[in-house]
């Protein structure tokens, strides 16, 4: 087995284990930071947390890491000659979603949280917002074999965000008043208090998501072309 494949299997196993651990703690409401009322006011636990793209993208990433790991082991044992294209496509989608989570946290949520920014990196959030996304990006670019995906295939990377955007938009529009989204339903604050901002925010998010997907695709191809 190639060294690159061994590292990929280890990293994917780690991603799955960290995701399983963080998600279990999330569902059970387990934390180790001794959260104050201030911290609890900005965090969510139990199944309600699955309304957040952060949680959904991490769970998808964890599941795909496990599936990819199983396929890699099967490939190493000679049970298959190559990995299916669909697997690479969904992996790209998962890695893109996790990258988006990491970047939105760093460049959008931290300024919103102000002096409470550290809450975004406490307990599960440290894994969800930073460690798991970083491991996913590193694995996809540096240790995943050439995906053989085309430029147009990079558009597949926006699927997770597009699906979430549909859910988010319907939810916001269903709970609005006088043209203004209710804060409890525009929980990321993307619309800035105006329903009409959805027509700007959603296309912008989809474009950003595709650019991230494109970056991952380019990174993987460049690393594999250096062989």
N, C-alpha and C positions, 0 to 999 in steps of 0.2 A: 504494500500500500504506500502511495506517495506521502511524503511528509506534509504536503499541503492538504491532502485529504484527511489526514490524522488530526491536524490542527482544526480543520473545519468541523469534524465530528465532535471534537472536544468543546469547541466554542458553541456549537448548536446545542449540545447537551447542557452546557452552562446556561445558555439563554432560556432553554425550556425550564430548567430547575429554578432559576431565579424568578421567572414569570409565575410558575406554579406556587412558589413560596409567597411572593408578593400578593398574588391574587387570593390565596388561602387566608393570609393575614387580613386582607381587605374585607373579605366576606365575613370573617369571624370577628372583625373589629379589633384585631390584635395590634398593639403598637408598643414601642419600646422607648419612646422619647418622653414619657410622662407629660402628655399634652395638656397644656393649660386651656382655659376657656377661650383665650385669644386664638390659639392654634386650631381648636375644634371649630371655631366659627368660619374658618377658611378651608376646611377639609370635609370629605365625605367618606362614608364607609358602608359596608354591607352592599346589598344588591343595587341600591340607588346610585352607587358610583358608576354603574355601567352606562349611565347616560352620557358620560364623558368620553370623548374621543381618545383621551390618554389611555384609559383602561381598555377600551375596545381594541385600539391599535396594538397594545402590548399583548393582549390575549391572542390576537391573530398572529402576532409575531412569534409567540411562544409555541402555538400549535404548529405553525409552519416550520419552526426550527426542529421540532420533533419529527414531523413528516419527512423533512429533508434529510435528517440524520438517518432515519430508517432506509431511505432510498440510497443514501451514500454507502451504508453498510452493505446493502444488497448489491450495489455496483462493485464494491471492493471484493465481495465474495464471488464475483463472476456470474451472478444470477441475472444480470442485465448488462447491456453494452453501453447504454447512455441514459441520461436522465430525461424524462419527458419535458417537452417545451412548456406545457401547462404548469408544471412544478416551478420552473424558472419564472414564469409570468406572475404566479401568485406570490412567490418569494420576493419579486421586485415590488409588488403591491405592499407586502408586509413591511419591507425595509423602508419604503417610501413613507408609509404611515408613521413608523417609529421615528424617522428622521424629522418629519413634520412636527410630531409631538415635541421632540427635543428643541427644535428651532423656535416654535411658537412659545414654549416655556421661557426660553432665554431672551427672546426679543420682543415678545408681546405681553406675557403674563408677569414677568418680573417688574417691568415699569408700572403695571397696574397695581401690583401688591405693595409697591413702595418699601417701607421699612419692614414689612412682613414677608419679603421675598424669600427668606430662608425656609418658610413653610413649604415652598415648592420642592424642597430637597430633604424633607424629613420622612423617615420611615419608608413606606412603600413608594412615596414620591421620588425618593433618591434613586430607586431602581427603575421606576416607570419613566421618569423625566430625563435620566442621564445614562445610567449604567447599561440597561438593556438596549436602548437605542444606539449607543456607541458600539456595543458588541455586535449589534445587527449590521451596522454600516461597515465595520471592520471586516466582518465575516463575508458579507456580500461582495465587497470590492476586492479584498486581498486574498481570500481563501476559497471563493467559489469558482469552480471551473467556468470557462467561457460559456456564457448562456446561449450564445448564437441567436440572440434576439436582435431584431432589426430596429431602426430608429422609430418606426411607427408603433412597434411593440411597447415602446417606453410610455405610450399613452395609457397602457394597461395599469400603470402605476397610480393613476388617479382614482381608480375604482373605489378604494376604501373611503377616500375623502368624499367622493361624489355620492356614495351611498349614505354616508353620515350627514352630508349637507342636505339631502332630501328629508331625512328624519328631523334634523335641526330646524329647517325652514318651516316645515309643516307644523311642528310643535310651537314655534314662535308665532306664526300667523294665527294659530288656533287659540293663542292666549295673548292677544294684543288688545289694547284699548285706545281708541282715538288716534290710531296710526302710530302708536308707540308700543314697542314690545315690553312685556313685563320682565323685570330684572330676573325673577326666579326662573324664567324660561329662556332668556338670552344669557345663559350662565357664563359664557365666555366674553360677553360684552362686545361681540364683533359688530353689532349693528349700531352701536353708539346712541341708543335711545330712539332711533328712527327706523320704522319698518322698510322705508324706501331704500335704506342703505344696503338692504339685502341684494339689490340688483347690482351693487358695486362689490360688496364683500364676497359674495359667493364666486363670481367669475375670477376675482383676484386670488382667492384661496385655491381655486382649481388650477390657475396658471402657476402659482407658486408650487403647488404639489407636483405638477408636471415637470417643472424645472428641477425639482429635487430628484424626481424619477430619472430625468435625463442625465443629471449629474452622476447618479449611481450607475446607470447604464454605461456612460462614458468611462467612469472609473474602472468598472469591471473589465471592459474591453481593453483599455490601455494596459492594465496589469497583465492580462492574459496574452496580449500581443508581444510582451517583453520576454516571453518564454524562449 
